[in-house]
Amino acid sequence: MEQGVRAGDTGQCAELVLESGLVGEIARVRAIGDRWDVRRAGRAGGDQQERSHGESLLYGGVVNAVERFAANLAPESLRRVAGLEVRRFEPSLLGEAPASYDLDLETAHARVVERWREDLCGMLNALVRDELAEVARREGVRRARIDEASVPDLRLLLWDRGALLERRGAPEVPALQPRPVILGGHLVIQAPPRGMYPGSPSWPRPLPLEMPARPPENEPDSIDELLAAADRAIGVRLGTRGADKGAWGMRAAALVGVIERGGDEPDWRGDVEIKTVPVAIDASGLWRVVEDPAIAMAFERSAVAKLQRTLWLARADLDGGDATIVSWYLLEWDARLAQLARRYLHDRPKGPAGTDQRGVYLHKRFFADAGMLATLNGPS
């Protein structure tokens, strides 16, 4: 079995203190994430991946691409962007967005820089074509190239320009400035893998050929046996789902020899949770996660427990209502995952229309930040 390299031993997590209700559950995750934020802020130089755009001390730079590009926007565009509401899962200390026409230019520029100083991708994703073209023109890009470029191409072109400005002509260091990919027309940074995953003959990972189902006769006795079963599940067709949204998840779990019990404890021996996550090939040719996976019901107290050690099975839809397993990713809890869970865990209605039941979901952006997309599209 060919596997990716585990990104370091994180050790066993401290005993989980389960609190009653969803509010207590998510509050605990946020507390863990806050402690990680404090430790990171106190570290000399900060976390370099988080500083991929900004005043990079290692490059010796004083240029901030967001600050520069914001100054290149036309006044009406600057006010528009400054007035955009902060999205639900975006980390920000900005208050409620004022009406754009109430903003003077100095305040508008300061607001844009405050929001996106460390996130050039976020700023460029917020700009529409005319605004991207204006910034590119002011940066000296030839008009013919601007006219021929698509919106995603303009975003990537300006990202490259901003990265070059910030490193002041120094050689590229991907660990400091990880280059984004295009997904859904937007720039997305794929964090490097931090767990185990199967190898691939090429990247992006190809849709696997159909394989026969070969589940183990008995529940696996070890992690190695569990991952070997996950290897054999790649390419197996799951059949049509029917009305039961959980049918594919149960079939996928059975392929690795685990009965999905649906209780508070993780599926495999109370140690590893088995979860499927739906993926599809984007217009760019890369894999993307298409839907937020459900983690637990809101009345359960197990959302965090199920994320301590999770075997994610990437599932892709096929023609005729069928589906298959594309790959797997074994992810283990650490301080960084606590921070991501704090940001991306949320609750919403779960069930038929009009239901009063609520489930706990994990926003799909989690899988870019936690390294799973890189196991599908290729590590940078």
C-alpha positions in Angstrom: 0.0 0.0 0.0 1.5 3.3 -1.1 0.8 6.1 1.4 1.7 9.7 1.9 3.9 10.7 4.7 2.3 11.4 8.0 2.9 15.1 8.9 4.4 14.5 12.3 3.1 12.6 15.4 0.6 14.8 17.2 0.3 12.6 20.2 -2.9 11.8 22.0 -5.4 14.6 22.5 -6.3 15.4 26.1 -9.4 13.7 27.4 -12.4 15.2 25.8 -14.8 17.1 28.1 -18.2 16.8 26.5 -20.6 19.6 27.3 -24.3 19.5 26.9 -25.7 20.8 23.7 -24.2 22.2 20.5 -23.4 25.6 22.1 -21.1 24.0 24.6 -19.5 21.8 22.0 -18.6 24.5 19.6 -17.5 26.8 22.5 -15.0 24.3 23.5 -13.5 24.0 20.0 -13.3 27.8 19.9 -11.4 27.9 23.2 -8.8 25.4 21.9 -8.5 27.5 18.7 -8.0 30.7 20.7 -5.2 29.1 22.7 -3.5 28.1 19.4 -4.0 31.7 18.1 -2.3 33.1 21.3 0.6 30.7 20.9 1.0 31.5 17.2 0.9 35.2 17.8 3.6 34.9 20.5 6.0 32.9 18.2 8.8 35.0 16.8 8.0 35.7 13.1 4.6 34.1 13.3 3.3 31.2 11.3 4.8 31.6 7.8 1.9 30.0 6.0 -0.5 32.5 7.5 1.9 35.3 6.4 2.0 34.2 2.8 1.0 37.8 1.9 1.9 40.8 4.0 5.0 42.5 5.0 7.3 39.4 4.7 10.2 39.8 7.1 12.0 36.8 5.6 11.9 38.4 2.2 12.9 41.7 3.8 10.0 43.3 2.0 8.0 46.4 2.9 5.5 46.1 0.0 2.0 44.8 0.8 0.2 43.8 -2.4 -3.3 44.4 -0.9 -2.4 47.9 0.2 -0.9 48.7 -3.2 -3.8 47.2 -5.3 -6.4 48.9 -3.2 -4.7 52.2 -3.9 -5.0 51.4 -7.6 -8.8 50.9 -7.5 -11.1 53.7 -8.8 -12.9 55.6 -6.0 -16.3 54.0 -6.6 -14.7 50.5 -6.7 -12.7 51.1 -3.5 -15.9 52.2 -1.7 -17.8 49.2 -3.1 -15.2 46.7 -1.9 -14.8 48.3 1.5 -18.6 48.1 2.0 -18.8 44.3 1.3 -20.1 42.3 4.3 -17.7 39.9 6.0 -18.7 36.3 5.1 -19.7 33.9 7.7 -16.6 31.8 7.8 -14.1 34.5 7.1 -11.8 35.4 10.1 -12.1 39.1 10.6 -12.3 41.7 13.4 -14.1 44.2 11.2 -17.5 45.4 12.4 -20.7 45.6 10.4 -20.1 47.0 6.9 -21.2 50.6 6.5 -23.0 51.8 3.3 -20.4 52.3 0.7 -21.5 55.8 -0.1 -20.9 56.8 3.6 -17.2 55.9 3.3 -14.5 58.5 2.5 -11.6 57.2 0.5 -9.1 57.1 3.3 -11.5 55.1 5.5 -12.4 52.8 2.6 -8.8 52.1 1.8 -8.0 51.4 5.5 -11.0 49.0 5.8 -9.9 47.0 2.7 -6.3 46.7 4.0 -7.5 45.8 7.5 -9.7 43.0 6.1 -7.3 41.5 3.5 -3.8 42.5 4.5 -2.7 38.9 4.9 -5.1 37.5 2.2 -4.4 38.7 -1.3 -6.5 35.8 -2.7 -9.5 37.1 -0.7 -9.2 40.6 -2.0 -8.8 39.5 -5.6 -11.8 37.1 -5.3 -13.9 40.1 -4.2 -13.1 42.2 -7.3 -15.2 42.0 -10.5 -13.7 42.0 -14.0 -13.6 45.7 -14.6 -11.9 46.3 -11.2 -9.3 43.5 -11.9 -8.7 45.0 -15.4 -8.2 48.5 -13.9 -5.6 47.2 -11.3 -3.8 45.2 -14.0 -3.7 48.2 -16.3 -2.2 50.4 -13.5 0.4 47.6 -12.9 1.5 47.8 -16.5 -0.1 44.7 -18.0 -0.7 45.1 -21.7 -4.2 45.9 -22.8 -4.3 43.0 -25.3 -3.4 40.5 -22.5 -6.1 42.0 -20.2 -8.8 41.8 -22.9 -7.9 38.2 -23.7 -7.8 37.0 -20.1 -10.8 35.5 -18.3 -11.7 36.6 -14.8 -9.9 33.7 -13.1 -6.8 34.4 -15.3 -6.8 38.0 -14.2 -7.0 37.0 -10.6 -4.1 34.6 -11.0 -2.1 37.2 -13.0 -2.5 39.8 -10.3 -1.6 37.3 -7.6 1.6 36.5 -9.4 2.3 40.2 -9.7 1.6 40.8 -6.0 3.8 37.9 -4.9 6.6 39.3 -7.1 6.3 42.7 -5.5 6.3 41.4 -2.0 9.4 39.2 -2.4 11.2 42.1 -4.2 12.5 40.0 -7.0 13.9 37.3 -4.7 13.5 33.6 -5.8 10.1 32.0 -5.1 9.7 30.0 -1.9 6.5 28.0 -2.1 6.4 27.5 1.7 6.2 31.3 2.1 4.0 32.1 -0.9 2.0 29.0 -1.8 0.5 29.6 -5.2 -3.2 29.3 -5.4 -5.3 27.2 -7.7 -8.5 28.1 -9.5 -11.7 26.5 -8.2 -15.1 27.8 -9.1 -13.4 30.8 -10.7 -11.8 31.9 -7.4 -8.3 31.7 -6.0 -7.9 28.9 -3.4 -4.8 28.1 -1.4 -4.4 24.4 -0.9 -2.6 23.7 2.4 -0.1 20.9 2.3 -1.3 17.4 3.4 -1.0 16.8 7.1 -2.2 13.2 7.2 -1.8 9.9 5.4 -3.2 9.3 1.8 -2.7 6.9 -1.1 -0.3 7.8 -3.9 -1.4 8.6 -7.4 0.2 8.0 -10.8 -0.6 11.5 -11.9 -2.0 14.8 -10.6 -4.8 15.8 -10.4 -5.8 12.3 -9.2 -7.6 10.5 -12.1 -11.1 9.1 -11.7 -10.4 5.5 -10.8 -11.3 2.6 -13.0 -14.2 0.4 -11.8 -13.0 -2.2 -9.3 -14.8 -5.1 -7.6 -15.9 -4.8 -4.0 -13.5 -6.7 -1.7 -14.5 -5.8 1.9 -12.7 -7.6 4.7 -14.6 -10.5 6.2 -14.2 -9.1 9.7 -13.7 -5.7 11.1 -10.0 -4.6 10.7 -7.8 -5.3 13.7 -5.4 -2.4 13.1 -5.1 1.0 11.4 -2.9 -0.7 8.7 -5.7 -3.2 8.0 -8.2 -0.4 7.9 -6.2 1.6 5.4 -5.6 -1.4 3.3 -9.3 -1.9 3.1 -9.6 1.8 2.1 -7.1 1.2 -0.7 -9.3 -1.6 -2.0 -12.4 0.6 -1.8 -11.0 3.0 -4.4 -12.9 2.6 -7.7 -15.7 0.5 -6.2 -19.1 1.6 -7.5 -21.6 2.3 -4.7 -24.8 1.9 -6.7 -27.7 4.3 -6.9 -28.4 6.0 -3.6 -32.2 6.2 -3.5 -34.0 8.5 -1.1 -31.7 7.8 1.9 -29.0 10.4 1.9 -26.9 8.3 4.2 -26.9 5.2 2.0 -23.6 5.9 0.3 -21.9 6.6 3.6 -23.1 3.3 5.0 -22.0 1.4 1.9 -18.6 3.1 1.9 -18.1 2.2 5.6 -19.0 -1.4 4.9 -16.3 -1.5 2.1 -13.7 -0.9 4.8 -15.2 -3.4 7.1 -16.9 -1.0 9.5 -20.5 -0.9 10.5 -21.7 2.7 10.8 -23.4 2.7 14.2 -24.4 6.4 14.3 -23.7 6.8 18.0 -21.6 9.3 19.9 -18.4 7.2 19.5 -16.3 7.1 16.3 -17.2 4.2 14.0 -14.1 2.0 14.2 -13.5 0.8 17.7 -14.3 4.2 19.1 -11.1 5.5 17.6 -11.6 6.4 13.9 -14.7 8.0 12.4 -15.5 7.0 8.8 -16.9 9.9 6.8 -17.5 10.4 3.1 -17.1 13.8 1.5 -18.6 14.6 -2.0 -16.1 15.8 -4.6 -16.3 16.7 -8.3 -14.0 17.8 -11.0 -14.1 21.6 -11.4 -14.1 23.5 -14.8 -10.4 24.1 -14.1 -9.8 20.3 -14.2 -9.0 20.1 -10.4 -11.0 18.4 -7.7 -13.2 20.4 -5.4 -15.5 19.6 -2.4 -19.0 20.2 -3.5 -21.0 20.0 -0.2 -20.5 20.5 3.5 -20.5 17.0 5.1 -22.7 16.4 8.2 -20.7 15.5 11.3 -23.4 14.9 13.9 -26.9 15.8 15.0 -27.1 19.0 17.1 -28.5 17.1 20.0 -25.5 14.8 20.1 -22.3 15.8 22.0 -19.9 14.1 19.6 -19.0 16.5 16.8 -15.5 17.2 18.2 -15.0 13.5 19.3 -15.7 12.4 15.7 -13.0 14.7 14.4 -10.2 13.5 16.6 -9.2 10.8 14.1 -11.2 10.7 10.8 -10.9 8.6 7.8 -12.3 10.8 5.0 -13.4 8.8 1.9 -13.6 11.1 -1.2 -16.8 10.2 -3.1 -17.5 11.3 -6.7 -20.9 11.0 -8.5 -21.1 9.1 -11.7 -23.5 9.0 -14.6 -26.8 7.1 -14.0 -27.0 8.1 -10.3 -24.0 5.9 -9.3 -21.0 7.0 -7.3 -17.4 5.8 -6.5 -14.6 6.2 -4.0 -11.8 8.3 -5.4 -9.3 8.4 -2.5 -9.0 8.5 1.2 -7.3 10.8 3.8 -6.6 10.0 7.4 -6.6 13.1 9.5 -5.7 13.4 13.1 -6.6 16.2 15.6 -4.0 18.7 16.5 -3.9 22.4 17.4 -4.2 23.5 13.8 -7.3 21.3 13.3 -8.8 22.7 16.5 -8.4 26.2 15.0 -10.0 25.1 11.7 -12.9 23.3 13.5 -13.5 26.5 15.5 -13.9 28.4 12.2 -15.8 25.9 10.1 -18.1 23.9 12.3 -21.7 25.2 12.2 -25.2 24.0 12.7 -28.2 24.2 10.3 -31.5 22.3 9.7 -31.0 18.6 8.8 -33.8 16.5 7.4 -36.8 17.0 5.2 -38.3 20.4 4.5 -39.9 22.0 7.5 -37.9 19.9 10.0 -37.0 21.3 13.4 -33.9 19.0 13.7 -30.5 20.5 13.3 -27.2 19.0 12.4 -23.6 20.0 12.8 -21.7 20.4 9.5 -18.2 21.2 8.4 -17.8 23.9 5.8 -16.2 22.7 2.6 -13.4 25.3 2.9 -12.1 23.2 5.8 -10.7 20.6 3.3 -8.6 23.2 1.5 -7.1 24.4 4.7 -6.7 20.9 6.2 -4.7 19.6 3.2 -7.3 17.1 1.7 -7.6 19.0 -1.6 -3.8 18.7 -2.0 -4.1 14.9 -1.8 -6.6 15.0 -4.7 -4.9 17.7 -6.9 -1.3 17.2 -6.0 0.8 18.7 -3.2 2.5 22.0 -4.2 
